[in-house]
């Protein structure tokens, strides 16, 4: 049993917790989720306008109900996307901090990660989120 513990410990010591590759992946994830969030917000606007137009024109109640269901589904996606963005941002910050602690601070990947963190934080602070 002790041998297994030593083996696991030595294996963990050889694997760095964060790598530049992980940093690039997590940066891309944040960028993708923020684009996805913007897309859901635009979809919500389109569906809301479509629902309002159907109400004005006195559309069939069944069709109107179906459109309201589509609108409700669009509304549900935004909070989920925000939660995923918050989690992704925290993960990116942690990875960046781990790499900076191991004295890796320079490079395009680091600049991209820092600017993405700034953009996402600005997005949350602006009240858009």
VODOBA-73226 format. One record per atom (N, C-alpha, C, O, CB): residue in three letters; z, y, x. Coordinates in steps of 0.1 Angstrom, whole numbers, padded with zeros to 4 digits, always signed. Atoms other than C-alpha are relative to their C-alpha. Glycine has a CB too. Example, Ala and Ser with C-alpha at 12.3 -4.5 7.8 and 13.67 -1.06 7.14 Angstrom:
Ala+0000-0012+0009 Ala+0078-0045+0123 Ala+0000+0012+0009 Ala+0007+0012+0019 Ala+0012+0000-0010 Ser+0000-0011-0009 Ser+0071-0011+0137 Ser+0008+0011-0008 Ser+0009+0022-0003 Ser-0014+0005+0004 
***
This chain:
Unk+0000-0012+0008 Unk+0000+0000+0000 Unk+0000+0013+0009 Unk-0007+0022+0006 Unk+0012+0000-0009 Unk+0000-0012-0008 Unk+0008+0024+0028 Unk-0013+0002+0007 Unk-0018+0013+0009 Unk+0011-0002+0011 Unk+0013-0002-0007 Unk-0025+0017+0045 Unk-0010+0007-0009 Unk-0018+0015-0005 Unk-0006-0014+0004 Unk+0008-0006+0010 Unk-0043+0027+0013 Unk+0002+0015+0000 Unk-0007+0023-0001 Unk+0001-0006-0014 Unk-0004-0014+0000 Unk-0024+0060+0013 Unk-0005+0007+0012 Unk-0010+0019+0011 Unk+0015+0001-0001 Unk+0005-0006-0012 Unk-0033+0067+0049 Unk-0015+0001+0000 Unk-0021+0012+0004 Unk+0004-0009+0012 Unk+0014-0001+0002 Unk-0069+0059+0042 Unk-0005+0011-0009 Unk-0014+0019-0005 Unk-0006-0014-0005 Unk+0004-0010+0009 Unk-0071+0082+0013 Unk+0003+0014+0006 Unk-0005+0023+0004 Unk+0008-0001-0014 Unk-0004-0013-0007 Unk-0053+0110+0032 Unk-0010+0004+0011 Unk-0014+0015+0011 Unk+0014-0001+0006 Unk+0010-0003-0011 Unk-0077+0107+0062 Unk-0013+0004-0006 Unk-0020+0012-0001 Unk-0001-0011+0009 Unk+0013-0003+0007 Unk-0107+0107+0038 Unk+0000+0014-0006 Unk-0009+0021-0005 Unk-0002-0011-0011 Unk-0001-0013+0006 Unk-0094+0138+0020 Unk-0001+0011+0011 Unk-0006+0022+0009 Unk+0013+0001-0008 Unk+0000-0010-0010 Unk-0089+0156+0053 Unk-0014+0002+0005 Unk-0017+0014+0010 Unk+0009-0005+0012 Unk+0014-0001-0004 Unk-0126+0150+0062 Unk-0009+0008-0010 Unk-0019+0014-0006 Unk-0006-0013+0004 Unk+0008-0006+0010 Unk-0139+0164+0030 Unk+0005+0014-0003 Unk+0017+0016-0007 Unk+0000-0008-0013 Unk-0005-0014+0003 Unk-0137+0202+0027 Unk+0001+0002-0015 Unk-0008-0003-0023 Unk-0010+0010+0006 Unk-0002-0002+0015 Unk-0125+0214-0007 Unk-0011+0008-0005 Unk-0016+0005-0017 Unk+0014+0008-0002 Unk+0011-0008+0005 Unk-0152+0240-0010 Unk-0011+0000+0011 Unk-0008+0001+0023 Unk+0005+0014-0004 Unk+0011-0001-0010 Unk-0186+0241+0006 Unk-0009+0012-0005 Unk-0008+0016-0016 Unk-0008-0013+0001 Unk+0009-0011+0003 Unk-0213+0268+0007 Unk-0010-0005-0012 Unk-0014+0003-0020 Unk-0009+0004+0012 Unk+0008+0006+0011 Unk-0234+0244-0015 Unk+0007+0002-0014 Unk+0000+0005-0024 Unk-0004-0014+0003 Unk-0008-0002+0012 Unk-0207+0244-0041 Unk+0001+0014-0005 Unk+0000+0017-0017 Unk+0015-0006+0002 Unk+0000-0014+0004 Unk-0205+0281-0040 Unk-0013+0005-0006 Unk-0013+0012-0016 Unk+0002+0009+0013 Unk+0013-0003+0006 Unk-0242+0284-0047 Unk-0002-0006-0014 Unk-0007+0001-0023 Unk-0012-0005+0009 Unk+0001+0006+0013 Unk-0240+0260-0076 Unk+0009+0007-0010 Unk+0004+0010-0021 Unk+0005-0015+0001 Unk-0009-0007+0009 Unk-0210+0278-0091 Unk-0005+0014-0003 Unk-0003+0019-0014 Unk+0014+0000+0005 Unk+0006-0014+0002 Unk-0227+0312-0087 Unk-0012-0002-0010 Unk-0013+0006-0020 Unk-0005+0006+0013 Unk+0011+0003+0010 Unk-0258+0298-0105 Unk+0005-0003-0014 Unk-0001+0001-0023 Unk-0009-0011+0006 Unk-0005+0004+0013 Unk-0237+0284-0132 Unk+0005+0013-0008 Unk+0002+0014-0020 Unk+0012-0010+0001 Unk-0004-0012+0006 Unk-0221+0318-0139 Unk-0012+0008-0005 Unk-0012+0013-0016 Unk+0008+0009+0009 Unk+0012-0007+0004 Unk-0255+0334-0140 Unk-0007-0006-0012 Unk-0011+0001-0021 Unk-0010+0001+0012 Unk+0006+0007+0011 Unk-0269+0308-0163 Unk+0008+0002-0013 Unk+0002+0005-0024 Unk-0002-0015+0003 Unk-0008-0002+0012 Unk-0240+0311-0187 Unk+0000+0014-0006 Unk-0001+0016-0018 Unk+0015-0004+0003 Unk+0001-0014+0005 Unk-0242+0349-0189 Unk-0013+0002-0007 Unk-0014+0009-0017 Unk+0002+0010+0011 Unk+0013-0001+0007 Unk-0279+0346-0197 Unk+0000-0007-0014 Unk-0005-0002-0023 Unk-0011-0006+0009 Unk-0001+0008+0012 Unk-0271+0320-0223 Unk+0008+0008-0011 Unk+0004+0009-0022 Unk+0007-0013+0002 Unk-0008-0008+0009 Unk-0244+0343-0238 Unk-0009+0012-0006 Unk-0008+0014-0018 Unk+0012+0006+0007 Unk+0008-0011+0005 Unk-0269+0372-0241 Unk-0010-0006-0010 Unk-0013+0001-0020 Unk-0008+0007+0012 Unk+0010+0007+0009 Unk-0294+0348-0257 Unk+0006-0002-0014 Unk+0000+0000-0024 Unk-0006-0013+0006 Unk-0007+0002+0013 Unk-0269+0338-0283 Unk+0003+0012-0008 Unk+0002+0013-0020 Unk+0013-0008+0003 Unk-0003-0013+0006 Unk-0260+0374-0290 Unk-0013+0005-0007 Unk-0012+0011-0018 Unk+0005+0010+0010 Unk+0013-0004+0006 Unk-0297+0382-0296 Unk-0003-0008-0012 Unk-0008-0003-0022 Unk-0011+0000+0011 Unk+0003+0009+0011 Unk-0301+0352-0318 Unk+0009+0003-0012 Unk+0004+0003-0023 Unk+0003-0015+0004 Unk-0008-0004+0010 Unk-0271+0363-0338 Unk-0005+0012-0008 Unk-0005+0013-0020 Unk+0015+0002+0005 Unk+0005-0012+0006 Unk-0286+0397-0344 Unk-0012-0003-0008 Unk-0014+0002-0020 Unk-0004+0010+0011 Unk+0012+0004+0008 Unk-0319+0381-0355 Unk+0003-0007-0013 Unk-0002-0004-0023 Unk-0009-0009+0009 Unk-0004+0008+0012 Unk-0303+0357-0379 Unk+0007+0009-0010 Unk+0006+0007-0022 Unk+0009-0012+0004 Unk-0007-0009+0009 Unk-0280+0384-0393 Unk-0011+0009-0008 Unk-0009+0011-0020 Unk+0010+0009+0007 Unk+0011-0008+0007 Unk-0311+0406-0400 Unk-0008-0008-0010 Unk-0011-0004-0020 Unk-0009+0006+0011 Unk+0007+0009+0009 Unk-0329+0377-0415 Unk+0007-0003-0012 Unk+0002-0003-0023 Unk-0004-0013+0008 Unk-0009+0002+0012 Unk-0300+0369-0438 Unk+0001+0012-0009 Unk-0001+0011-0021 Unk+0014-0004+0005 Unk-0001-0012+0008 Unk-0297+0405-0449 Unk-0013+0002-0007 Unk-0013+0006-0019 Unk+0003+0012+0009 Unk+0013-0001+0006 Unk-0334+0406-0456 Unk-0002-0009-0012 Unk-0007-0006-0022 Unk-0012-0002+0011 Unk+0001+0010+0011 Unk-0333+0374-0477 Unk+0009+0005-0012 Unk+0005+0003-0023 Unk+0005-0013+0005 Unk-0008-0005+0011 Unk-0304+0389-0497 Unk-0006+0012-0007 Unk-0006+0012-0020 Unk+0014+0005+0006 Unk+0007-0011+0006 Unk-0323+0421-0503 Unk-0012-0004-0009 Unk-0014+0002-0020 Unk-0005+0010+0011 Unk+0012+0004+0007 Unk-0354+0403-0515 Unk+0004-0010-0011 Unk-0005-0015-0019 Unk-0009-0007+0009 Unk-0004+0009+0011 Unk-0333+0380-0538 Unk-0005-0014+0002 Unk-0011-0020-0007 Unk-0004+0005-0013 Unk+0005+0013-0004 Unk-0342+0348-0520 Unk+0007-0011-0009 Unk+0018-0009-0014 Unk+0002-0003+0015 Unk-0005+0011+0007 Unk-0336+0314-0536 Unk+0014-0003+0006 Unk+0016-0003+0018 Unk-0009-0013+0002 Unk-0014+0003-0005 Unk-0298+0306-0534 Unk+0001-0011+0010 Unk+0009-0010+0019 Unk+0009-0003-0012 Unk-0001+0011-0010 Unk-0304+0273-0516 Unk-0005+0005+0013 Unk+0001+0002+0024 Unk-0009-0012-0005 Unk+0006-0005-0012 Unk-0326+0290-0490 Unk+0010+0010+0007 Unk+0012+0010+0019 Unk-0013+0007-0002 Unk-0010-0010-0005 Unk-0300+0318-0486 Unk+0012-0007+0006 Unk+0017-0004+0016 Unk+0004+0009-0011 Unk-0011+0008-0005 Unk-0272+0292-0482 Unk-0003-0006+0013 Unk+0005-0006+0022 Unk+0004-0010-0010 Unk+0005+0007-0012 Unk-0292+0274-0455 Unk+0000+0011+0011 Unk+0004+0008+0023 Unk-0013-0006-0001 Unk+0001-0010-0010 Unk-0298+0307-0437 Unk+0015+0005+0004 Unk+0017+0008+0016 Unk-0008+0012-0005 Unk-0014-0004-0003 Unk-0260+0316-0439 Unk+0006-0011+0009 Unk+0014-0007+0018 Unk+0008+0002-0013 Unk-0005+0011-0009 Unk-0253+0282-0423 Unk-0005+0002+0014 Unk+0002+0000+0024 Unk-0004-0014-0006 Unk+0006-0003-0013 Unk-0277+0290-0395 Unk+0008+0012+0007 Unk+0011+0011+0019 Unk-0015+0003-0001 Unk-0008-0012-0006 Unk-0259+0324-0390 Unk+0014-0004+0004 Unk+0018+0000+0015 Unk+0000+0011-0011 Unk-0014+0005-0004 Unk-0225+0307-0390 Unk+0000-0008+0013 Unk+0009-0007+0021 Unk+0006-0008-0011 Unk+0001+0008-0012 Unk-0236+0283-0363 Unk-0003+0009+0012 Unk+0003+0006+0023 Unk-0012-0011-0001 Unk+0002-0009-0011 Unk-0249+0311-0342 Unk+0013+0007+0004 Unk+0015+0009+0016 Unk-0011+0011-0004 Unk-0013-0007-0003 Unk-0216+0329-0345 Unk+0010-0009+0007 Unk+0017-0004+0016 Unk+0007+0005-0013 Unk-0009+0009-0007 Unk-0197+0298-0334 Unk-0003-0002+0015 Unk+0005-0006+0023 Unk+0000-0014-0007 Unk+0004+0003-0014 Unk-0217+0295-0302 Unk+0005+0011+0010 Unk+0008+0008+0022 Unk-0015-0001+0001 Unk-0004-0011-0009 Unk-0206+0329-0288 Unk+0014-0002+0006 Unk+0016-0001+0018 Unk-0001+0013-0007 Unk-0014+0002-0006 Unk-0168+0322-0284 Unk+0000-0012+0010 Unk+0007-0012+0020 Unk+0010-0002-0011 Unk+0001+0011-0009 Unk-0176+0288-0269 Unk-0006+0004+0014 Unk-0002+0000+0024 Unk-0008-0012-0006 Unk+0007-0005-0012 Unk-0200+0304-0244 Unk+0009+0009+0008 Unk+0009+0008+0021 Unk-0013+0007-0004 Unk-0009-0008-0007 Unk-0174+0330-0235 Unk+0011-0008+0007 Unk+0014-0005+0019 Unk+0006+0010-0010 Unk-0010+0008-0006 Unk-0148+0304-0228 Unk-0006-0007+0012 Unk+0001-0008+0023 Unk+0005-0011-0010 Unk+0006+0007-0011 Unk-0172+0285-0206 Unk-0003+0010+0012 Unk-0002+0006+0024 Unk-0013-0007-0004 Unk+0003-0010-0011 Unk-0181+0317-0187 Unk+0013+0004+0007 Unk+0014+0006+0019 Unk-0006+0013-0007 Unk-0013-0003-0006 Unk-0144+0325-0182 Unk+0004-0011+0010 Unk+0009-0008+0021 Unk+0011+0002-0011 Unk-0004+0012-0008 Unk-0138+0290-0168 Unk-0009+0000+0012 Unk-0004-0003+0023 Unk-0001-0013-0008 Unk+0009+0000-0011 Unk-0169+0292-0146 Unk+0003+0011+0010 Unk+0002+0009+0022 Unk-0014+0002-0005 Unk-0004-0011-0008 Unk-0158+0326-0133 Unk+0012-0003+0008 Unk+0012-0001+0021 Unk+0002+0013-0008 Unk-0012+0004-0007 Unk-0124+0313-0124 Unk-0003-0010+0011 Unk+0002-0010+0022 Unk+0011-0006-0010 Unk+0004+0010-0009 Unk-0140+0283-0107 Unk-0007+0006+0012 Unk-0005+0002+0024 Unk-0008-0011-0006 Unk+0007-0006-0010 Unk-0163+0305-0087 Unk+0009+0008+0009 Unk+0008+0008+0021 Unk-0011+0010-0006 Unk-0009-0008-0008 Unk-0135+0328-0076 Unk+0009-0009+0009 Unk+0011-0006+0021 Unk+0010+0008-0009 Unk-0008+0009-0007 Unk-0114+0298-0065 Unk-0008-0005+0012 Unk-0003-0006+0023 Unk+0005-0011-0008 Unk+0008+0005-0011 Unk-0143+0284-0044 Unk-0002+0010+0010 Unk-0002+0007+0022 Unk-0013-0005-0006 Unk+0002-0011-0010 Unk-0150+0317-0028 Unk+0013+0003+0008 Unk+0012+0004+0020 Unk-0004+0013-0008 Unk-0013-0002-0008 Unk-0113+0321-0019 Unk+0002-0011+0010 Unk+0007-0008+0021 Unk+0011+0001-0010 Unk-0001+0011-0009 Unk-0112+0287-0004 Unk-0008+0001+0012 Unk-0004-0002+0023 Unk-0002-0014-0007 Unk+0009-0001-0011 Unk-0142+0293+0017 Unk+0004+0012+0009 Unk+0003+0011+0022 Unk-0014+0002-0005 Unk-0005-0011-0008 Unk-0128+0327+0028 Unk+0012-0003+0008 Unk+0014+0002+0019 Unk+0003+0012-0009 Unk-0012+0004-0007 Unk-0095+0311+0038 Unk-0004-0009+0012 Unk+0003-0009+0022 Unk+0009-0008-0009 Unk+0005+0008-0011 Unk-0115+0287+0060 Unk-0009+0008+0010 Unk-0017+0002+0017 Unk-0007-0013-0005 Unk+0007-0010-0008 Unk-0130+0318+0077 Unk-0015-0001-0001 Unk-0023+0003+0008 Unk+0003-0003+0015 Unk+0014-0001+0003 Unk-0164+0314+0061 Unk-0002+0012-0010 Unk+0002+0011-0022 Unk-0006-0013-0006 Unk+0000-0012+0008 Unk-0171+0349+0048 Unk-0014+0007-0001 Unk-0016+0016-0009 Unk+0010+0010+0004 Unk+0013-0007-0002 Unk-0207+0359+0058 Unk-0011-0009-0006 Unk-0010-0021-0006 Unk-0002+0003+0014 Unk+0012+0007+0005 Unk-0240+0350+0043 Unk-0005+0005-0013 Unk+0003+0011-0021 Unk+0002-0014+0000 Unk+0006-0004+0013 Unk-0263+0356+0014 Unk+0007-0007-0011 Unk+0009+0000-0022 Unk-0015-0004+0000 Unk-0007+0007+0011 Unk-0245+0330-0007 Unk+0013+0007-0004 Unk+0017+0008-0015 Unk+0003-0014+0004 Unk-0013-0007+0003 Unk-0212+0349-0003 Unk-0002+0014-0007 Unk+0005+0018-0016 Unk+0007+0003+0013 Unk+0003-0013+0007 Unk-0228+0383-0012 Unk-0004-0002-0014 Unk+0000+0005-0023 Unk-0011+0007+0008 Unk+0005+0003+0013 Unk-0245+0367-0042 Unk+0012-0004-0009 Unk+0013+0001-0020 Unk-0010-0012+0000 Unk-0012+0004+0007 Unk-0212+0351-0053 Unk+0009+0013-0004 Unk+0013+0014-0015 Unk+0009-0010+0008 Unk-0008-0012+0002 Unk-0193+0384-0049 Unk-0006+0009-0011 Unk+0000+0015-0019 Unk+0002+0008+0013 Unk+0007-0009+0009 Unk-0219+0404-0068 Unk+0000-0006-0014 Unk+0001+0001-0024 Unk-0015+0003+0004 Unk+0000+0006+0013 Unk-0220+0378-0096 Unk+0014+0001-0006 Unk+0016+0004-0018 Unk-0003-0015+0001 Unk-0013-0001+0005 Unk-0182+0379-0099 Unk+0002+0015-0005 Unk+0008+0016-0016 Unk+0010-0002+0011 Unk-0001-0014+0004 Unk-0184+0417-0101 Unk-0007+0002-0014 Unk-0002+0009-0023 Unk-0006+0010+0010 Unk+0008-0001+0012 Unk-0211+0415-0128 Unk+0007-0006-0012 Unk+0007+0000-0023 Unk-0014-0006+0002 Unk-0006+0007+0011 Unk-0193+0390-0149 Unk+0013+0008-0004 Unk+0016+0009-0016 Unk+0004-0014+0003 Unk-0012-0007+0003 Unk-0160+0409-0147 Unk-0003+0014-0007 Unk+0004+0017-0016 Unk+0008+0003+0013 Unk+0005-0013+0007 Unk-0178+0442-0156 Unk-0004-0003-0014 Unk-0001+0004-0024 Unk-0012+0006+0008 Unk+0004+0004+0014 Unk-0193+0423-0186 Unk+0012-0001-0009 Unk+0012+0003-0020 Unk-0008-0013+0001 Unk-0012+0002+0008 Unk-0159+0413-0198 Unk+0008+0013-0002 Unk+0013+0015-0013 Unk+0010-0011+0007 Unk-0008-0013+0001 Unk-0143+0447-0192 Unk-0008+0010-0009 Unk-0001+0018-0015 Unk+0002+0006+0014 Unk+0007-0009+0008 Unk-0171+0465-0210 Unk+0001-0002-0015 Unk-0003+0007-0023 Unk-0015-0001+0004 Unk-0001+0002+0015 Unk-0162+0450-0243 Unk-0011-0008-0006 Unk-0011-0011-0018 Unk+0002+0012-0007 Unk+0011+0008+0005 Unk-0194+0431-0246 Unk+0004-0014-0004 Unk-0001-0020-0013 Unk-0012+0000+0010 Unk-0004+0014+0002 Unk-0176+0398-0244 Unk+0010-0001-0011 Unk+0014-0012-0013 Unk+0006-0005+0012 
***
